[in-house]
Amino acid sequence: MSVVATLALSVSCGSGNKYKAEPMPPRVQDGAPDKRAAMRAAAPHELELEVEHERWNYEAAEQVKEVENEKKAAKAKKAAQPPPPANAIGPMGSSGAAVPPTPPGATPQPPPPATTVPAN
C-alpha cells in the first residue's frame, strides 16, 4: 500500500505546474526629471530639497513671465512710436537723404560740410 501511495504522490508532483505566470512586461526607463524627483524625495528631510525645488521653480517661472512682459511692452512701445519724418536732420547734422553704402573694406568717411550760399 505504501508503494501505491508513493507512486501516486510522485506522479502528481512530477507532472509540474499547469499554470505559468505571465512574464512581466519590459520596464520603461525613467526619464531624467523622474530620477531627479526620486532622488530629492529620498534625500534626508533636513536638506529640504523638495521645498527648495518648489521655491526655485516658482521664482524661475516668475522671472520668465517678467521677461515676456518686458518684451511685450517694448514691442508695444516700438509699434506706438511714429516713424521720424523723411526730411529730418540726423545726429551728425546731415539730412535724411540717402547716403550710398560704404563698400566692404573701405573706411567710412564723414559727409562733406554743408555749403552755405552768401546772400547778395
C-alpha positions as CSV (number, residue, x, y, z in Angstrom):
1,M,0.0,0.0,0.0
2,S,2.8,2.4,0.7
3,V,4.2,1.7,-2.8
4,V,0.8,2.7,-4.3
5,A,0.8,5.9,-2.2
6,T,4.4,6.8,-3.1
7,L,3.6,6.1,-6.8
8,A,0.5,8.4,-6.7
9,L,2.4,11.1,-4.9
10,S,5.3,11.1,-7.3
11,V,3.1,11.1,-10.3
12,S,1.1,14.1,-9.1
13,C,4.2,16.1,-8.0
14,G,6.2,15.1,-11.1
15,S,3.7,16.5,-13.6
16,G,4.8,20.1,-13.0
17,N,2.9,23.3,-12.6
18,K,0.0,23.6,-15.1
19,Y,-0.3,27.3,-14.6
20,K,2.6,29.5,-15.6
21,A,2.8,33.1,-14.5
22,E,2.7,35.6,-17.4
23,P,6.1,37.2,-18.0
24,M,6.4,40.8,-16.8
25,P,6.4,43.5,-19.5
26,P,9.7,45.2,-20.1
27,R,10.2,48.1,-17.7
28,V,10.1,51.6,-19.1
29,Q,13.2,53.5,-18.3
30,D,12.7,56.5,-16.0
31,G,13.4,59.9,-17.6
32,A,15.8,62.4,-16.1
33,P,13.0,64.5,-14.4
34,D,11.7,61.4,-12.7
35,K,15.1,60.4,-11.5
36,R,15.8,63.8,-10.0
37,A,12.4,63.8,-8.3
38,A,13.0,60.4,-6.8
39,M,16.5,61.4,-5.5
40,R,15.0,64.6,-4.0
41,A,12.3,62.6,-2.3
42,A,14.8,60.0,-1.0
43,A,17.1,62.6,0.5
44,P,17.2,63.3,4.2
45,H,14.5,65.7,5.3
46,E,17.0,68.0,6.9
47,L,18.2,69.0,3.4
48,E,14.7,70.3,2.5
49,L,15.4,69.7,-1.2
50,E,11.8,69.5,-2.2
51,V,11.0,72.8,-0.5
52,E,13.9,74.5,-2.3
53,H,12.9,72.9,-5.6
54,E,9.4,74.3,-5.3
55,R,10.7,77.7,-4.3
56,W,13.1,78.0,-7.2
57,N,10.7,76.6,-9.8
58,Y,8.2,79.3,-8.7
59,E,10.8,82.1,-8.8
60,A,12.1,80.9,-12.2
61,A,8.5,80.9,-13.6
62,E,8.0,84.5,-12.3
63,Q,11.3,85.6,-13.9
64,V,10.3,84.1,-17.3
65,K,6.9,85.8,-17.0
66,E,8.6,89.2,-16.2
67,V,10.9,88.9,-19.2
68,E,8.0,88.1,-21.5
69,N,6.0,91.0,-20.2
70,E,9.0,93.3,-20.8
71,K,9.4,92.1,-24.3
72,K,5.7,92.7,-25.0
73,A,5.9,96.2,-23.5
74,A,9.0,97.0,-25.6
75,K,7.3,95.7,-28.7
76,A,4.1,97.7,-28.0
77,K,6.1,100.8,-27.3
78,K,8.1,100.4,-30.5
79,A,4.9,99.9,-32.5
80,A,3.3,103.0,-30.9
81,Q,6.1,105.4,-31.8
82,P,5.5,107.2,-35.1
83,P,8.3,107.0,-37.7
84,P,10.6,110.1,-38.0
85,P,9.8,112.5,-40.8
86,A,11.7,111.8,-44.1
87,N,13.5,115.1,-44.2
88,A,14.6,115.2,-40.5
89,I,18.1,116.2,-39.7
90,G,20.2,113.3,-38.3
91,P,22.6,113.3,-35.3
92,M,25.6,114.4,-37.5
93,G,23.7,117.4,-39.0
94,S,23.1,115.6,-42.3
95,S,19.7,115.5,-43.9
96,G,17.8,112.2,-44.2
97,A,18.9,111.9,-47.8
98,A,20.0,108.6,-49.0
99,V,23.8,108.0,-48.5
100,P,25.4,105.4,-50.7
101,P,26.6,102.5,-48.6
102,T,30.3,102.2,-47.9
103,P,32.0,99.4,-49.9
104,P,33.4,96.5,-48.0
105,G,36.9,97.1,-46.6
106,A,36.7,100.8,-47.1
107,T,36.9,103.3,-44.2
108,P,33.6,105.2,-43.8
109,Q,34.1,109.0,-44.3
110,P,32.2,111.8,-42.7
111,P,29.8,113.6,-45.0
112,P,31.1,116.8,-46.6
113,P,30.3,120.0,-44.7
114,A,27.1,121.8,-45.8
115,T,27.9,124.7,-48.1
116,T,26.1,128.0,-47.5
117,V,25.4,130.4,-50.2
118,P,26.1,134.0,-49.2
119,A,23.2,136.3,-49.7
120,N,23.8,139.3,-52.1
